[in-house]
């Protein structure tokens, strides 16, 4: 047996991820046009320094996220889930309150366990979210099929290192579960493994439910194509897994089915159609589309659209169009036709990376690539590097702004109330954002709300000023939350001044998004100055 034959056999038995050439696309892209591909040397594939480099990149990622969390001021959505988990039983959370939140309860359950089993404090919330985000980043750095020159910078893109790592919401677990689905997608002989991941993903958030359905459908279609080649036992497991997924979606549908007293529907029913003047100010579907794709990818709609189309075409050539197009089109439709805030757009980013993960060829596939396929792979790699470059810049600006400015005024407002002993007096609160302040106290500090968390259902507490209720409760302080401080000063403050209150403190906040500010997060604190 020749040395080359022995090397070939040894290489065929080696794991693909051990055959990477760091800094290349796992092949010699400069190989002759005939299609010959040079095999990496055993020395390069077993070089421990590259694995040390992976750990170094993950360590740097942890340092950056930890640094940012120290300066991040938690906002109302982070506090709301924490308060629900703190004050309610798991049974009440799942079978009553979630329908008002419009989200499955995996994140709430994690927070419930953290508080009731491990007695975690509110200051730990950011690090709880970071734990899930770290696992997702580690999976990307160590397990993604992309070459290191792509997967290392991908870990430091805006959504990976900031939006879905620093801000403690369910989305911190989204990359972990989506990338786990990508890792298991090609294994059609063990559907139970992917099913476990998809069940967790479906219970993470509404966006996770959509992704789980899309990934699961694409996986099932792959299995149906190969159905005759599967053993009887594997076919049986598929049937069981399909039933499990169907029951999961049915369960989520039951617990989230809105009742007539859910705020979003009750308010619309009470108010009827919005006035034409207000409707005219609402963004059109085209504006929503441009905002969605630009926010998710390259900050501007044209390059973002070109990236989406090119990646879709490349996935089509790779025979993976369904797992790419199905989740992206579903989420885009959701955000354009129903609802989607800026911080939701990262779900498109994660979905696209997941699809490209599945479509990316392994080393053995690349050996047989023609010159055209190698060039297309290079082009896809270059597109990903452009995506990384702009999003790393976005992340740098966002992290710098976190250091310079408060994300929310909630912490400062809570500190002021404690400093003047207001929490031992009567406080009246306005609007949902007051939960950001409530989370800093171990009890409900507002006399006009029966719960520390904000119940998004009837009756609506703190939604508007009821003079009779206000005078009956006779508060000493008022907390008024607003995303439009100028409007509050013009419309909301004068009635309070008429009741004998004056502004004594303002806690400003800026909801950071990429290189700008999404909305303000401001708290006005007023004190009674006359009977």
N, C-alpha and C positions, 0 to 999 in steps of 0.2 A: 504494500500500500504506500502510495506516494505521500509526501508531507502535505501536499495541497488537498488530497482526498481526506486525510485525517482532519485537516482544518475545517473542511466543508462539513463533515459529519458532526464535529464538535460544535460548530456554529449553529447548525440546524437544531441542536438540542438545547441551545442557550436561550434564555428569555429575551424577548424583543427589546425591553427597556435597557438591557445590558449591552446592546449593540449600537447605541447612539454614538454619533461623533459630535461631541459638544461644539455648538456654534454652527453646525450644519443641519440640513434637513434630513438627517439620518442616512443620507446617501451622498455620494460625490456628485454634486449637481454640475460639475464641470466635466462629467464623463463624456466620451465620444458620442456623437449623434447616433451611432449604431445601436445604442441602448445598453452597452456594457457599463456596469456599475461596479466600482471598486469596493471590495468588502473591507470593513474597518478591521484594523489589526487587533489581535487579542490584547495587546498592551493598552491600546486606547480604550477598548471596551471595559477593561477591568481597572482602569485608573481610578483609585479611590479619591483623588483630589476633586474630581467632578461631583462625586457624591457629597464630599465635604462642602463643595460650592453650593449644592442644593440646600444643605443645612444652614449655610451662611446666609443665603437669600431669605430663607424662612425666618432666621433670627433677626435679620434687618427688618423684615415685614412686621414682626412682633414688636420690635422697638418703635417703629413708626406709629403703629396703631396704639400701642400703650401710651406713647407720648401724647397723641391726639386726644385720647379718652380723658386724660387728666384735665384738658381744657374744654371738653365738650359739655355744654349745659343741656341737660336732658329736657325735651319738650313734651307737650301734652300727650301725644300718642304713646311715647315711651312710658309715661307715668300712668296712663289709663290702664294698660295691661297689668302693670305692677299692682295697682290698687285693686283691680278686680281679683287678681290672684291672692292678694293679701286678705281681703275681706269676705270672700265667698268660698263655699265648699266646692270641690270639683264637680259634684253632681249639679249644683246650681249653675256653675259656670257653663258646663256643657249643655244642659237641657233647658236653660232659661236665658242666660245673659248673652250667649254668643249670637243669637238671632238679632239682637240689637246692635252688636258689633259688626255683623256681616262678615265674620271670619271664623274659620275652624279654630280649634283650641289647643293645638300642639304647643304653641309658644306660651299660652297661659298656663298650661299644665307644667311646663318646665319651670316657669316662675313660681308656681304654687309649690312644687317640690323644693325649690331653692329656699323659699321662705319658711315653709312649714316643717321641712325635714332638716334643712341645714341652717335655718335661722339667718339667712342672708339679709343684709341691710340694703337700703335703697342705693347706697354708694357702690354696691357690687353689681348693679344692673348692667353697666357698660361692659364689665369683664365677663359677665355671663354671656352676653351677645358675642363678645370677642372670642370666647371659647369655640363656639360653632363656626365663626368666621375663620379662625385659625385652622380648624380641621379642613375647611374648604380650600384655603390657600395652600395647605400642605398637600392636599390631593392634587391640586393643579401643578405644583412645583415638582412633586415626586412621580406622579402617575400619568400626567397628560402625555399624549403621543407627539405633541409638538416638540421641535428641537428646543434646547435650552435658550437659544437666542430669542425665542418667542415666548416660551412659558414663563421665564423669569420676569420680563417686563409686564406680562399679562397680570401677574400677581400684584403689581403696583398701579394698576389702572384705577380710575376713579371709583367705580362701584366695588371693586375687590378690596381696596385698601381704605376706603372712606365710607361711602354711603351704606354699604352692606357689611361694614365691620365696626365702625365707630358708633353709629346710631343704632341703639339696641331695640330692634324690632324683629318680627319673624323673619325678615329677609336676610338676617345674618346667617341663617341655616340654608338659604336657597342655593348658593353655589355648592355647598357640600352635598346636598341631596341630588341636585341636577347632575353634578359631575359623577356621583356614584352611579346614577342611572346610565350615564355615558359609558362608564367602565364596564357595566354589565350588559349593555345593549347587544353586543355581538354574541353573547353566550345564549344561544337559543335552546340549549339542552337543560338549562336550570332556570326556568321561569319564576320559581319561588323566590329566588334571590332578588330579582328586579322588582317583584311584587311587593316585597317588604319595603323597599326604598320608595316605591310609588305610593304606597299607603301613607307613609310618613309625609311625603311631599304633598299629597292631597290634603292632609290635615294641617298643613303649615299656614296657608293663606288661600284666599280665593284664586290668586294668580298661580299658586302652587297646585291647586286643584285642576286648573286648566292645563298646566304643563304636564301633570301626571296623566291626565286623560289623553293628551296628544302623544306623549312618549309611549304610553301603554298601547295605544292604537297602532302606532307605527311598528312597535315591537311585535304585536300580534299579527300584523300583515306579513312581516318577515317570516314569522313562524308558519303561517298558512302556506306561504310559497314553498316552504321546505317540509310540509306536513308529512308527506309520504316517506320521507327519510327518517322521521323521528320514531323512536321506539314507543311501544304501547304505553309504558309507564310514564314517559315524558308527555305523551298526549293527554293522559289522565291528569297529570299535574297542571297542564295548561288549562284544562276545563275547571279545575279547582281554583286556579289563580284568577281566571276570568270571573268566576262567581264571587271571589273575595273582592275584586275591584268593583264589581257591580254593587255589592253590599256596601262597600266603602262610600261610593258616590251617593247611594240611596240614603245612608246614614247622614252624610253631610247635608244632603238636601232637606232631610227632616229637621235636623237641629238648626239649620239656617233659614228655614221657611219663614218669611216675615209675617208677623201678625199685624192687624190694623193699627195697633198703637205704636208701631216702629216709627221713629222720628221722621225719617226721610219720606215715608209714604203718608204719614198723618199730616205733616206740615204741607205737603203738596196738595192734599185733599182739602185742607182747611183754607189754603190761600188760593187754590185754583190756578189757572194759567197766569204766568208772570205777565206784568204789563209789557206792552210792545216796546216801550223805551228801554226796559231792562233786557228783554230778549235780544234787542238789537246790539246790546253790549256783550252778549255771550259769544265766545269764539265759535266760528263755523267749524264744520267737520274737516274742511281742508286745513284750516289753521291747526286744529288738533292733530291731524296727521303729520303735518310738518314738524310740530313741536315734539311729537312722540318719537319719530325716527331720528331727528336731530339730537334730542336729549339722550337717546339710547346709544348713539354711535359717535358721529364725528362733529357734533355741535352745530352743524349747518345741514339743511335738508338735502341739498344737491349731492355733496360728497357722501352723505349718509345713505341716500337712495342708491347711488352708484355702488357703494360697498354692499348693500343688501342684495342688489341684483347680481353683482359679480359672484358673491358668496353662494347665492341660490343657484346660479348657473354651474358653478364648480361642484356643488353638492349634487346637482342633477347629473353631471358627467360621472360622478362617483357612485351614482345609484342610491343617493341618500336624500333626495329632494323632500320626501314626505316628512322626515323627522326635523327638517329645517323649516319648511314652509308652513306646516300645520300649526306649530306653536306660535310662530311669529305672526301669521295672519290672524290667529285667534286673539292674541293679545292686542294687536293693533286695532282690530275691530272693537274690542272691549273699550279701549281708551278713546277711540274716536266716536263711538256711538253711545256709550253709556257713561263711563267715568274713568278718569286716570290722571292722577297728579304727577308732578315732575319726578318725585321720588319713587314712583312705580315704574318708570321707564327702564330702569336697570334690569327688570325682568326680561326684557327683549335682549339685552346684552348677554345675560346669562344663558338664555335659550339659544342664541346664535353660537356662542362658544361651545355649548353642549353638543349642538348638531355638527359643528366642525370637528369636534373631538371624535365623534362617531365616524365621520367621513374621512378622517385623516388616514392615509395609507401607512401600514406598518413597513418595516424594513424589507420583508420578503416581497410584498407587493411592489415596492419601489424598484426592486431589482429588475423587474420586467417592464418597467415604464419605457415608453418611446420618448424621443426627444421632446415632442409636443407636450406630453403629459408631465415631463419634468419641468418644462417651462411654465406650465399652468400651476404646478405645485409651488414653484418659485414665486409666481405672481400672487398666489393666495397667501404665501408667507409674507410677501412684501406688504400686502393689504393689511394683514394683521399687525405688522410692525407700525404701519401708519396709524392704525387704530390705537395701538399701545402708546405711541408718542404723544398724540393729542390728549388722550385720557390720563396719562401720567402728568402732563402739564395741568390738566383740570384738577387732579388730585393734589398737586403741590399748592395750587392757589387756594383750594378749599381748606387744606390743613393749615396753611398760613393764616387764613381768615379765622379759623377756629381759635388759633392762638391769639389773634388780635381782637376779636369781637365775640360777644356772647351769642350762642345759637338761639337761646331763649332767655327771657327775663325771669323765668320761674324761680331759679335759685336765689337770685338777688332779692326778689320780692319776698320769698320765705325768710331770708335772713333779716330783712327789715322788720317784718312782722314780729319775729322773735325778739329783735333788739328793743322794741317798744312794748313788748308784752301783749301785743294785740291778740295773740292766740288764746289769751285768758279772758278776752272780752268778746263782744258780739260782732261777727264779721259777716257781711253780705257779699255774695259772689255772683258775677255775671259771666255767662257763656262757658262753653266747653273747656277753654284753655285754663280755667282755674284749677283743673286737676293737676297741672304741672306744679302748682304751689302745694296742693294737698299732700302730694307724695312725700314732702319733707317733714310731715307731722305724723305721729302715730295714731291720730284720731281725726275725725271730721271737724274742721274748724269753721265751717260755714253754717249759719243758722237757717238759711233758706233752702238747703239741700239735705235730703235725708241720708245720703250716702257720700262717702269721700270720692268714689269714682263717679263718673257722669253717666247716668242712665239715659241712653238714647231712645227713650220711649215716653209715652204720656204717663202722667202729666209732665209738662216741660218746666223744670225748675231752672231759674236763673237765665231764661231765654230773653226775657223782656222785663222792664220795670213796671211792677204792679204797685201803684201808690198806696193802696189800702194795705197790702201785705207788707210793704216797706215800712209804713208807719206803725203797723202792729208789732213788727219784730224789733223796731227801734235799734238798728245796728250802730256800733261805735265806729266801725271801719267798713269800707267798701273796696273790693278788688274787682276791677273791670279789665277784662282781657280783650285785646283787639289785634287784628292783622292790618287795620287801617287807622292808625292813630289820629290822622287829621279828621277823618269822619267822626270818630268818637268825640274829639274835642268840639266839633261843631254841633253834633246831634245828641250824644250820650251824656256829656258832662253837664250841660246847662240844667236838665231836670234834677240832677243830684245836687247841684249848687242851690237850687231852689229849696231843697230839703235840708239845707244847712251844712253841706259837705264841701270841703276844699281839697285840692290835690296836695298831698304831702310827700309823695315819692313816685318816681317813674322808673320802672325796670325795663330797659330796652332789650330787644333780641332780634336776631337776623337769621332766618332759616336759610342757611348756606346751601347753594346748589351749583356745583361746578365752579365757574368763574364769576358768579353773581349771587344775588339774593333772591330766593323764591318768593317768600312773603315775610312780613315782620311778625315778631312774637313779643308784643309789648303788654306790660301790666301797669295800669294806673291804680295807685292806692290813695284813697280819699279818707279823711277823718272828719268826724262831726265837729264842727266849730261853734255851733250854737244849738240850743234846744229845739 
